[in-house]
Amino acid sequence: MSREQGAYEELQYYTLAHGEPTFIHQHAVDAWAAQHADHNTKPITLAFALVGLYLHVERGFSGRQVQLVHMELSRRGKHWPSFPLPRERGAITAFAVVSAPPGPDRDQAIDAWCASVWNAFHDSRQAVAELLKQHGIM
């Protein structure tokens, strides 16, 4: 297991045990999925990750709200667009996030990670917004 994968697993334990009703775990899942997507990644995986990042970073959605949108999208669609994979996926990694002390500092690091990854996918912003509009979400 790579150091980065180990950090992500530690982060999963942290976010799942977090206890906040905002469900911060969803943000970590979306950031990881987008940051580590490759040509073998299923279109639904990257589409949902980018939707989650867009809703969180630009619209201020909580993880629970993002999860509800994902559930609604899964009921409405069967075909998902492909998104271009940028060369750089953000400077912040799961390893950097778990390096922050647990609590508010780590929670803020998760938000910064989401913003870093979302900014790397800035060329997909319009397509993500259109996907949500097409499905009647926004």
Secondary structure as UniProt FT lines:
FT   HELIX           3..16
FT   TURN            21..22
FT   HELIX           25..35
FT   TURN            39..40
FT   HELIX           43..59
FT   HELIX           63..76
FT   HELIX           94..99
FT   TURN            102..103
FT   HELIX           104..120
FT   HELIX           122..124
FT   HELIX           125..134
FT   TURN            135..136
//
